[in-house]
Amino acid sequence: MSSLIDDDYDLNRIIVRPLYFGMLSNIILPVAGLFVCYYFNNKGPRPNMLGESSDMVFYLFMAMAVGETALAVWWRTKFFKSPMIRTKETFERDFSDEYLKRSRPLFILIASISIYGYIYYYLTGEFNAAAWFVVGSFLVFQLVRPRHGLVRKLIEQQRKLVEQGQFLQTM
């Protein structure tokens, strides 16, 4: 079954745009932000503006990051279950465009996890904590990034929706 989908659709072309956007927003930009933190960290120690409450803020940010991770996994499932195809004749183009469109907010949500690290670094001067949030953001991206197997399943799911007459409603 998967070889039929591979023959009918160019999976690499479908995956490349969302993957590049995800890599930019979840790897390149967060690492660039981490280099900025590293630069300031090497210029001299930052004062801990939170004092004793810094651990509580770290755990609060960590809980928010875990919540965003759960939201991202749930959101990905919900986003891609609904119809993505406008017409049967434009199936591949519609799927590719809609896959990118639906992936963008998901990847931005995941990238926001790294922002907690930058804020925490600014407030406490703890570079290692900032790095952990950036690594965490990268790991969550790895959970939801585009893969051939996922795209094959989504295409098959969208084929079934098209056969049932369920199409993306345009406004």
N, C-alpha and C positions, 0 to 999 in steps of 0.2 A: 504494500500500500504506500509506504513512504517513497519508494522509487518512482511511483506514478506522480506523486506530488513534486518530486525533484525534477522529473521530466517536464511537467506542465508549467512550473513556476521557477523563476530564478531566485532561489532562496538567498543567495549572497547579495543580490541587488536589493531585496526586501530588507535584509538585516543591516546593511552597511550604514544607512543614514541614522537610524536610531542608535546603533552601536557607537558611531563616531560622536553623536551628540552626548550620549551617556559617558563616553570616555572623557570628553571635554569637561562636562559638568561635574563628574564624579571622581576624576583622577587628576587631570591636568590643572584645573583651577584650584581644587583643594590643596594639592601639593604646592602650587605657587603661593597660596596663602600661608602654608606651613613654612615655606622658605622665608617669607616676610617675618613670621614669628621667630624663626631661627636667627635671622639677621638681628632683630631687636634683642633676642636672648643673648647673643654674643657681644652686644654693645655694653652690657652690664645688667645686673639683676634688676628685675622689676619689683616694686613693692607689692606685698600682698594686701590689697585693699579690703579683702573680706575678713581677714584675721581668722578667728576660731571657726567662723561659719563656712570656710572654704570647702571643707569636706561635705557639708550638707548641700552646698550648691553643686558640687561635683556629682553627688548621687542624684540630685534633682535633674541635672542635665542628662545624666546617664538614663534615668527613668524615661525622660522625654525622648531620648534617642531610641530606646527599646520600643516605646509606643509608636514612634514614627516608622520603625522597622516593621512592626505588625501591620500598621496602616498601609505601608507600601506593598506588602505581600497581599493583603486583602484587596487593596485597590487595583492591583494588577489583575487579579482574578476577576473582579467585577467589571473593570474597563473592557476586557477582551471577550467577555461572554455575550455582550450585546452585539447586534448587527453592525458590521463595518463596511458592507458592500452596498453601493448605490444601484448598480445594474449588473446583470449577469455578464454582459459583454465587456465590462471594464473591471472585472473581478481583481486581477493582479494589481492594476494601478490603484484601484480603490483600497485594496488591502494594504498595499505599501504606504500610501499616503496616510491612511487612518492609523496604521500601526505606529508611524512616526508621531503623528499628532497626539495619540493617546500615551505614548511613551514619555514625551517631553515633561509634562507635569509630574509624572512619577519619578523621573530622574532628578528633577529639581527638588522634590520633596526629600529624596535620599541625600542629595548634596547638602541640604540644610543641616544635616547631622554634623557635618564638619564645622559649621558656624558656631556650634556650642563650644567646640574646642578653642576657636579663636577668642570668643568672649571670655572663656575661662582663663585663657592665657593672659588676656588683657587685665582681668581682675586679680589674678593671683601670681602671674609670672611663672607658672609651672608649664614649661614647654612640653614635657612628656605627656601631660594630660591632653594638651592640644593635639599631639601626634596620635594619641589613642583614638580620639574622636575622628580624625581624618582616616585612620586605618579602618575604624568601624564603618564609616561611610563607604569606603571602598569595598568592604566585605558585603555590606547590604546590596551594593550595586551588583556584586557577583551573583547574588541570589536571584535578582530579577532581570539581569541583562539579557538581550536577545540571544537565543540559541536556535540552531537548526531544528532540534527536536520540538521545542516549544512552538516555533513558527509552523512546523508541519501539523501539529495538533490544532493550532488556531485556524489554519487553512481548512483542515477537514471539518472543524466545527462551523466555520463560516459557509462552507459548501452545503452543509446540512441546513443551515438557516436559510440559505438562498433557495434550496429545494423546497423548503416549507413556505416560501414566499415572504420571508422576513428580510427586509432591506433597511438600510440606513435611511432615516427620514431627513431630507434636506429642507432647509428653510429658506 
